[in-house]
Amino acid sequence: MPQYLLVILFMCNLHNNSTHHVLPQFIPNDYLFETHKDKGPEKWKIFAWAVRDAISKYSGKEKLDGTSIMDRVAYD
């Protein structure tokens, strides 16, 4: 690879930052399934709702329910 491409590649990444957050392990229990049974008829749907809700609250981004996939791509 030519040296000037390496310089451009290095300079492009100076202002890009990435943050990695590690959330605690989420283990569902019967209390979760009984309390939130209105979120879905199956346990995996309740678990998925709970994880999505926790990630949304932690990240500060709103959940986009009822939007098209193109709107979701534009949101990110």
Long-range contacts (C-beta under 8 A, 24 or more apart in sequence): 21-58, 23-54, 23-55, 23-58, 26-50, 26-51, 26-54
